[in-house]
């Protein structure tokens, strides 16, 4: 079931799409990167996959229209917005009792990391897909929740950044390298491999029932 959730940010009305399955295990909040947004094809692919596997997914825009048009992207500003919106979402009927997770793609992963470091009570874990987590390397030691870093084997620069950050994370952590995948996981089957890795990691932290649902979609 898709539900449009109405929130407020900086005294302005804000909204996002909540995909809520029956008996959800957790809520995954998708944090897009620079140049992306609520309708990101890749984030929606993951959201649909997780929804089919019993996880609620929330997609929204971090940016105002003027910021989109100018290309403005500032990690600290957006991490504060993410924290504010998450606090509001956690009071929404039907999901307030659930554990919350962040899923950050590219620079959105840096925003998720910063929010988790500065507001550790908000979430139970972070998934980073091709994340530029190096942008917040200085606060990495403050991220206490479990973290999954997913990187394509061929995305060598970002892989190096993730390996450095991974060594500094203090809590439960996993670095999942997707063989023969680039930064956008455009190679056949690689985006689904990343989605399966995400679901498996979430199930390692939460009670999950099998069999799971697999989507044979490629971008």
C-alpha atoms as a printed R data frame, in Angstrom:
    type eleno elety resid chain resno      x       y       z
1   ATOM     1    CA   UNK     A     1  0.000   0.000   0.000
2   ATOM     2    CA   UNK     A     2  1.316   3.446  -0.967
3   ATOM     3    CA   UNK     A     3  0.477   6.378   1.283
4   ATOM     4    CA   UNK     A     4  1.492  10.017   0.837
5   ATOM     5    CA   UNK     A     5  2.777  11.288   4.190
6   ATOM     6    CA   UNK     A     6  2.511  15.015   4.948
7   ATOM     7    CA   UNK     A     7  5.259  16.539   7.102
8   ATOM     8    CA   UNK     A     8  6.788  19.970   7.724
9   ATOM     9    CA   UNK     A     9 10.292  21.228   7.082
10  ATOM    10    CA   UNK     A    10 11.508  24.732   7.853
11  ATOM    11    CA   UNK     A    11  7.852  25.746   8.403
12  ATOM    12    CA   UNK     A    12  6.892  24.574   4.937
13  ATOM    13    CA   UNK     A    13  4.649  21.617   4.000
14  ATOM    14    CA   UNK     A    14  6.599  18.554   2.919
15  ATOM    15    CA   UNK     A    15  5.563  15.130   1.715
16  ATOM    16    CA   UNK     A    16  6.900  11.711   0.858
17  ATOM    17    CA   UNK     A    17  5.763   8.299  -0.312
18  ATOM    18    CA   UNK     A    18  5.409   5.537   2.263
19  ATOM    19    CA   UNK     A    19  5.136   1.976   0.955
20  ATOM    20    CA   UNK     A    20  3.644  -0.003   3.809
21  ATOM    21    CA   UNK     A    21  3.289  -3.801   3.603
22  ATOM    22    CA   UNK     A    22  1.205  -5.880   5.963
23  ATOM    23    CA   UNK     A    23  3.041  -6.564   9.243
24  ATOM    24    CA   UNK     A    24  6.176  -4.565   8.342
25  ATOM    25    CA   UNK     A    25  9.466  -5.545   9.968
26  ATOM    26    CA   UNK     A    26 11.059  -2.091   9.855
27  ATOM    27    CA   UNK     A    27 11.019   1.263   8.060
28  ATOM    28    CA   UNK     A    28 13.751   2.133   5.549
29  ATOM    29    CA   UNK     A    29 14.129   5.851   4.791
30  ATOM    30    CA   UNK     A    30 15.758   6.535   1.420
31  ATOM    31    CA   UNK     A    31 18.213   9.437   1.321
32  ATOM    32    CA   UNK     A    32 19.018  10.503  -2.224
33  ATOM    33    CA   UNK     A    33 22.256  12.036  -3.409
34  ATOM    34    CA   UNK     A    34 23.052  15.233  -5.268
35  ATOM    35    CA   UNK     A    35 21.108  15.562  -8.516
36  ATOM    36    CA   UNK     A    36 18.642  12.844  -7.530
37  ATOM    37    CA   UNK     A    37 15.344  12.831  -5.661
38  ATOM    38    CA   UNK     A    38 12.174  11.127  -4.570
39  ATOM    39    CA   UNK     A    39 11.644   9.457  -7.948
40  ATOM    40    CA   UNK     A    40 15.135   8.021  -8.339
41  ATOM    41    CA   UNK     A    41 14.781   4.833 -10.400
42  ATOM    42    CA   UNK     A    42 17.382   2.988  -8.345
43  ATOM    43    CA   UNK     A    43 16.008   3.988  -4.965
44  ATOM    44    CA   UNK     A    44 12.517   3.053  -6.123
45  ATOM    45    CA   UNK     A    45 13.834  -0.324  -7.269
46  ATOM    46    CA   UNK     A    46 15.231  -0.981  -3.783
47  ATOM    47    CA   UNK     A    47 12.085   0.371  -2.135
48  ATOM    48    CA   UNK     A    48  9.852  -1.952  -4.145
49  ATOM    49    CA   UNK     A    49 12.114  -4.921  -3.484
50  ATOM    50    CA   UNK     A    50 12.144  -4.283   0.258
51  ATOM    51    CA   UNK     A    51  8.380  -3.676   0.264
52  ATOM    52    CA   UNK     A    52  7.854  -7.103  -1.334
53  ATOM    53    CA   UNK     A    53 10.039  -8.575   1.394
54  ATOM    54    CA   UNK     A    54  8.051  -7.002   4.239
55  ATOM    55    CA   UNK     A    55  9.877  -3.710   4.854
56  ATOM    56    CA   UNK     A    56  8.188  -0.314   4.808
57  ATOM    57    CA   UNK     A    57  9.975   2.172   2.539
58  ATOM    58    CA   UNK     A    58  9.829   5.968   2.652
59  ATOM    59    CA   UNK     A    59 10.973   8.132  -0.286
60  ATOM    60    CA   UNK     A    60 11.052  11.926  -0.270
61  ATOM    61    CA   UNK     A    61 13.000  14.943  -1.568
62  ATOM    62    CA   UNK     A    62 15.606  16.571   0.649
63  ATOM    63    CA   UNK     A    63 15.819  19.653  -1.526
64  ATOM    64    CA   UNK     A    64 13.654  22.669  -2.253
65  ATOM    65    CA   UNK     A    65 12.925  23.362  -5.931
66  ATOM    66    CA   UNK     A    66 15.405  26.240  -6.103
67  ATOM    67    CA   UNK     A    67 18.114  24.016  -4.654
68  ATOM    68    CA   UNK     A    68 17.385  21.352  -7.259
69  ATOM    69    CA   UNK     A    69 17.697  23.861 -10.048
70  ATOM    70    CA   UNK     A    70 20.965  25.314  -8.726
71  ATOM    71    CA   UNK     A    71 22.521  21.964  -7.835
72  ATOM    72    CA   UNK     A    72 22.928  23.003  -4.179
73  ATOM    73    CA   UNK     A    73 23.912  20.139  -1.910
74  ATOM    74    CA   UNK     A    74 25.294  20.654   1.600
75  ATOM    75    CA   UNK     A    75 25.740  17.678   3.910
76  ATOM    76    CA   UNK     A    76 25.219  19.432   7.257
77  ATOM    77    CA   UNK     A    77 22.079  21.247   6.118
78  ATOM    78    CA   UNK     A    78 20.563  18.116   4.653
79  ATOM    79    CA   UNK     A    79 21.486  15.930   7.616
80  ATOM    80    CA   UNK     A    80 19.593  18.334   9.888
81  ATOM    81    CA   UNK     A    81 16.591  18.142   7.568
82  ATOM    82    CA   UNK     A    82 16.786  14.355   7.526
83  ATOM    83    CA   UNK     A    83 16.837  14.237  11.321
84  ATOM    84    CA   UNK     A    84 13.857  16.581  11.546
85  ATOM    85    CA   UNK     A    85 11.800  14.622   9.025
86  ATOM    86    CA   UNK     A    86 12.699  11.305  10.651
87  ATOM    87    CA   UNK     A    87 11.552  12.551  14.051
88  ATOM    88    CA   UNK     A    88  8.191  13.491  12.531
89  ATOM    89    CA   UNK     A    89  7.853  10.243  10.623
90  ATOM    90    CA   UNK     A    90  8.506   8.198  13.752
91  ATOM    91    CA   UNK     A    91  5.244   9.516  15.188
92  ATOM    92    CA   UNK     A    92  3.189   8.354  12.217
93  ATOM    93    CA   UNK     A    93  0.431   5.902  13.049
94  ATOM    94    CA   UNK     A    94  1.197   2.312  12.155
95  ATOM    95    CA   UNK     A    95  4.994   2.593  12.069
96  ATOM    96    CA   UNK     A    96  5.917   4.381  15.299
97  ATOM    97    CA   UNK     A    97  6.706   1.064  17.002
98  ATOM    98    CA   UNK     A    98  9.095  -0.111  14.267
99  ATOM    99    CA   UNK     A    99 12.882   0.151  14.005
100 ATOM   100    CA   UNK     A   100 14.042   2.773  11.488
101 ATOM   101    CA   UNK     A   101 16.954   2.494   9.041
102 ATOM   102    CA   UNK     A   102 18.565   4.897   6.570
103 ATOM   103    CA   UNK     A   103 19.430   3.911   3.006
104 ATOM   104    CA   UNK     A   104 21.767   6.436   1.398
105 ATOM   105    CA   UNK     A   105 22.888   6.467  -2.225
106 ATOM   106    CA   UNK     A   106 26.059   8.306  -3.332
107 ATOM   107    CA   UNK     A   107 26.298  11.639  -1.448
108 ATOM   108    CA   UNK     A   108 23.023  10.762   0.296
109 ATOM   109    CA   UNK     A   109 24.986   8.183   2.283
110 ATOM   110    CA   UNK     A   110 27.088  11.016   3.740
111 ATOM   111    CA   UNK     A   111 23.884  12.795   4.788
112 ATOM   112    CA   UNK     A   112 22.619   9.601   6.447
113 ATOM   113    CA   UNK     A   113 25.927   9.103   8.267
114 ATOM   114    CA   UNK     A   114 25.931  12.682   9.552
115 ATOM   115    CA   UNK     A   115 22.356  12.412  10.801
116 ATOM   116    CA   UNK     A   116 23.109   9.134  12.572
117 ATOM   117    CA   UNK     A   117 26.281  10.527  14.154
118 ATOM   118    CA   UNK     A   118 24.571  13.646  15.469
119 ATOM   119    CA   UNK     A   119 21.259  11.997  16.446
120 ATOM   120    CA   UNK     A   120 22.071   8.385  17.370
121 ATOM   121    CA   UNK     A   121 18.619   7.773  18.860
122 ATOM   122    CA   UNK     A   122 16.927   8.140  15.472
123 ATOM   123    CA   UNK     A   123 17.855   4.928  13.706
124 ATOM   124    CA   UNK     A   124 19.001   1.329  14.131
125 ATOM   125    CA   UNK     A   125 21.284   1.092  11.104
126 ATOM   126    CA   UNK     A   126 22.524   2.538   7.800
127 ATOM   127    CA   UNK     A   127 22.803   1.037   4.322
128 ATOM   128    CA   UNK     A   128 25.102   2.871   1.931
129 ATOM   129    CA   UNK     A   129 24.939   2.175  -1.832
130 ATOM   130    CA   UNK     A   130 27.978   3.456  -3.670
131 ATOM   131    CA   UNK     A   131 28.192   6.002  -0.883
132 ATOM   132    CA   UNK     A   132 30.512   8.995  -0.682
133 ATOM   133    CA   UNK     A   133 30.938   8.339   3.009
134 ATOM   134    CA   UNK     A   134 34.405   9.887   2.784
135 ATOM   135    CA   UNK     A   135 32.676  13.295   2.850
136 ATOM   136    CA   UNK     A   136 31.956  12.752   6.553
137 ATOM   137    CA   UNK     A   137 35.039  10.705   7.434
138 ATOM   138    CA   UNK     A   138 35.823  12.989  10.382
139 ATOM   139    CA   UNK     A   139 32.628  12.008  12.225
140 ATOM   140    CA   UNK     A   140 32.719   8.325  11.258
141 ATOM   141    CA   UNK     A   141 33.858   7.260  14.766
142 ATOM   142    CA   UNK     A   142 30.614   8.758  16.165
143 ATOM   143    CA   UNK     A   143 28.418   6.402  14.110
144 ATOM   144    CA   UNK     A   144 27.593   3.661  16.627
145 ATOM   145    CA   UNK     A   145 24.757   1.875  14.816
146 ATOM   146    CA   UNK     A   146 25.299  -1.087  12.443
147 ATOM   147    CA   UNK     A   147 26.418  -0.067   8.946
148 ATOM   148    CA   UNK     A   148 26.344  -1.887   5.610
149 ATOM   149    CA   UNK     A   149 28.530  -0.443   2.845
150 ATOM   150    CA   UNK     A   150 27.655  -1.744  -0.635
151 ATOM   151    CA   UNK     A   151 30.106  -0.882  -3.422
152 ATOM   152    CA   UNK     A   152 30.659  -2.087  -6.977
153 ATOM   153    CA   UNK     A   153 33.970  -3.849  -7.583
154 ATOM   154    CA   UNK     A   154 34.642  -1.636 -10.626
155 ATOM   155    CA   UNK     A   155 33.866   1.589  -8.760
156 ATOM   156    CA   UNK     A   156 37.472   1.736  -7.630
157 ATOM   157    CA   UNK     A   157 37.737   5.261  -6.242
158 ATOM   158    CA   UNK     A   158 34.540   4.981  -4.198
159 ATOM   159    CA   UNK     A   159 35.562   1.477  -3.110
160 ATOM   160    CA   UNK     A   160 38.814   2.881  -1.744
161 ATOM   161    CA   UNK     A   161 36.919   5.641   0.105
162 ATOM   162    CA   UNK     A   162 34.591   3.034   1.619
163 ATOM   163    CA   UNK     A   163 37.467   0.798   2.704
164 ATOM   164    CA   UNK     A   164 39.070   3.709   4.556
165 ATOM   165    CA   UNK     A   165 35.809   4.669   6.285
166 ATOM   166    CA   UNK     A   166 35.014   1.027   7.048
167 ATOM   167    CA   UNK     A   167 38.241   0.733   9.044
168 ATOM   168    CA   UNK     A   168 37.115   3.652  11.249
169 ATOM   169    CA   UNK     A   169 33.555   2.545  11.977
170 ATOM   170    CA   UNK     A   170 33.368   1.506  15.639
171 ATOM   171    CA   UNK     A   171 30.264  -0.688  15.659
172 ATOM   172    CA   UNK     A   172 28.831  -3.678  13.813
173 ATOM   173    CA   UNK     A   173 29.717  -3.278  10.148
174 ATOM   174    CA   UNK     A   174 29.921  -5.039   6.805
175 ATOM   175    CA   UNK     A   175 31.525  -4.101   3.478
176 ATOM   176    CA   UNK     A   176 29.749  -5.838   0.603
177 ATOM   177    CA   UNK     A   177 31.571  -5.650  -2.733
178 ATOM   178    CA   UNK     A   178 29.384  -6.537  -5.729
179 ATOM   179    CA   UNK     A   179 31.577  -8.333  -8.324
180 ATOM   180    CA   UNK     A   180 31.866  -6.740 -11.783
181 ATOM   181    CA   UNK     A   181 29.578  -3.840 -10.835
182 ATOM   182    CA   UNK     A   182 30.218  -0.145 -11.425
183 ATOM   183    CA   UNK     A   183 29.106   2.900  -9.481
184 ATOM   184    CA   UNK     A   184 25.482   2.809 -10.693
185 ATOM   185    CA   UNK     A   185 25.135  -0.998 -10.719
186 ATOM   186    CA   UNK     A   186 23.938  -0.793 -14.328
187 ATOM   187    CA   UNK     A   187 25.379  -4.160 -15.299
188 ATOM   188    CA   UNK     A   188 22.801  -6.954 -15.742
189 ATOM   189    CA   UNK     A   189 21.643  -8.352 -12.403
190 ATOM   190    CA   UNK     A   190 23.950  -6.216 -10.261
191 ATOM   191    CA   UNK     A   191 21.301  -3.907  -8.849
192 ATOM   192    CA   UNK     A   192 19.299  -6.927  -7.736
193 ATOM   193    CA   UNK     A   193 22.434  -8.413  -6.105
194 ATOM   194    CA   UNK     A   194 22.771  -5.200  -4.119
195 ATOM   195    CA   UNK     A   195 19.078  -5.326  -3.178
196 ATOM   196    CA   UNK     A   196 19.384  -8.925  -1.989
197 ATOM   197    CA   UNK     A   197 22.461  -7.990   0.062
198 ATOM   198    CA   UNK     A   198 20.445  -5.179   1.652
199 ATOM   199    CA   UNK     A   199 17.552  -7.473   2.538
200 ATOM   200    CA   UNK     A   200 19.877 -10.171   3.918
201 ATOM   201    CA   UNK     A   201 21.709  -7.651   6.088
202 ATOM   202    CA   UNK     A   202 18.462  -6.248   7.481
203 ATOM   203    CA   UNK     A   203 17.313  -9.798   8.228
204 ATOM   204    CA   UNK     A   204 20.570 -10.439  10.086
205 ATOM   205    CA   UNK     A   205 19.475  -7.715  12.508
206 ATOM   206    CA   UNK     A   206 15.736  -8.444  12.573
207 ATOM   207    CA   UNK     A   207 13.450 -11.478  12.617
208 ATOM   208    CA   UNK     A   208 12.697 -12.375   8.993
209 ATOM   209    CA   UNK     A   209 10.742 -15.183   7.428
210 ATOM   210    CA   UNK     A   210 11.648 -16.957   4.200
211 ATOM   211    CA   UNK     A   211 11.125 -17.409   1.350
212 ATOM   212    CA   UNK     A   212 11.886 -13.876   0.192
213 ATOM   213    CA   UNK     A   213 10.637 -12.190  -2.945
214 ATOM   214    CA   UNK     A   214 13.066 -11.558  -5.820
215 ATOM   215    CA   UNK     A   215 12.531  -8.999  -8.572
216 ATOM   216    CA   UNK     A   216 14.055  -9.738 -11.952
217 ATOM   217    CA   UNK     A   217 14.493  -6.100 -12.923
218 ATOM   218    CA   UNK     A   218 17.574  -4.472 -14.417
219 ATOM   219    CA   UNK     A   219 18.534  -0.869 -15.132
